[in-house]
């Protein structure tokens, strides 16, 4: 597979490092509007060609697939362009900035007949894969309550850099720069993580506050108007109720993802701070709850490996663009629910 990476910011380094480890994958080009950044990125990762436009890429390079690692508001046009050119596409999350755009992308991918995947990277946890199987098999009984959390603290610490001085962080706080706030940045992950085992959401209430972070709510060209915290009260299609949260103000949590699922026959919990391969569970026996136990769930291929295998075999893997569109629908629903301070139902 000859691969081009479109967008050469911080997350693009992870794409380059992971794809470089996969036998049979050759990263042939990097693309960025900033020529200096593109050149520096390609030099850093030993990539032969740097381009400043996708038009130049497609006219000059023979590529089988692209990995799109750009700000959220460019995912749709770049993906549609790549799909029209017959390229396999791995796109960063969220898939788009609206459900209508995400659905266009899913439809275009289906029509193009190429491999299409969205980078919900926490599916790299084998524990969440087993959790989905357990729920489907009825091991926990009827699911009654779900708690999902994605907690970060980069707005209260400098452990990931000084956010107020770095464009790589500031754009995530500004709607004009393509951000959908913490909801679109990491809320999208916990929505996928929680609904993968439990199933679709039927209705939602939401609170999406933007908190004061700078005088006048602005730093340089960045208006800091994107949401900083997302609190979603949800009811799932199977009747379970739950709370899904994401925030950048969770002091004490660098990058914490967790979920707990409670049924009438047992419960499970996953904390990725502890392990991606550890599932904790308890059961109800003779009317009493057994002590919590830990189960090692083994390794699972990461998203980059699964994308490469899908391209090689021609067999579509998950999560695909249709799944990305489903999650995007929840993001749009959360914004609608917060705006009207009411309930949004997903028919």
Phi, psi and omega in degrees: 000122174267120191240140170244141177255120183258116188100124186235033176281199188303311183293335180297335177296320178296319178298313182297315182296319182285317179293328181295338181277350189265120178302137178090354178258127177240118176276110189262343183200153171237142184232132176203144178298331179271108185299319181295318179293318179299316181295317181296320179296313181295322177295318181299321186255009177067036180265133191292319189236141175239134180232157178252004176207151176287332177300315179294320179303307186289335180277337186247342185239143171268103180239143178270328188211158175229149173244117187261116186229059185241172175304154190307320188286355178256356182300317184295303182298322181291321179292316180298321178296314181295318179296319178297331178275002177079023181268144169289145188228126164253121183244141175295162177269160345294157185302322181210193176248005174205155179296323181298318178293319180297321179291324174301318180294317179296318179295318180295321179295319178296318180293323182288335179069029180248166177291132179221127181217152177245142190277072168276084195291341182282357168290353173293352176278119175292336181295319181288330176294317179292322178302317179299320180292319180298316180296316180299325181279354180081016184298329181265001184077209177284127181285130185245323184215142181225137177231120178233134183224136169234108189243122174234166182221025186287352173271356177241353180224173174245024184294335177254006184121166180273100189302326186286353183242357189238121179305328181298336176259322184298323182296333180289351181254002189234119179297323181296337179264015172097007183271143171256021177074193180297332178301311181280333185281305181237341174301327178299324179292313184288333174295317176294318184297320183280323183275342177304310178278327190271329180108184189293156176269135179265323180207159189208141164245152185211148170232126185229072183285146169250121187260156180294130181227345181202155180300127181075004179066029183210142172229113182059233180274002186257112172276121189271073188245002178279153182295144180256340181220142176232125177236113185244119172265122189230154167238128182276162180298334179276005177099344180294149174252158180191173177231130178238125184231153173211142179202157174255006183246021182273076179308133183100350179237111180290308180198081191251126178237128181209156175212144171229138184231124187240122177244180181273004174237351181172182182211160174218158176213147180228130178232107185290345172295329178278310183186146172280346186242027181231123177245127176259140183210159171220163182227160173259121179230124181055038176080003180237152181272129176288159175300150177297137178239156178247137181233123175282127189254004177079183182266156174223147179300146179278175185299324181291317178295319181290325176295314180298318179294321179297319177296318181295317186267340184079010181258116182299133177248173180251153002275132181265183182296329177297321176292320177300322179291322177300314179293323178299326177298321178292323178297314178297320179296322178296317178297319179295315181297319179294319183295320183263359180050048182215199183256135172251132179250139180253108183280000000 
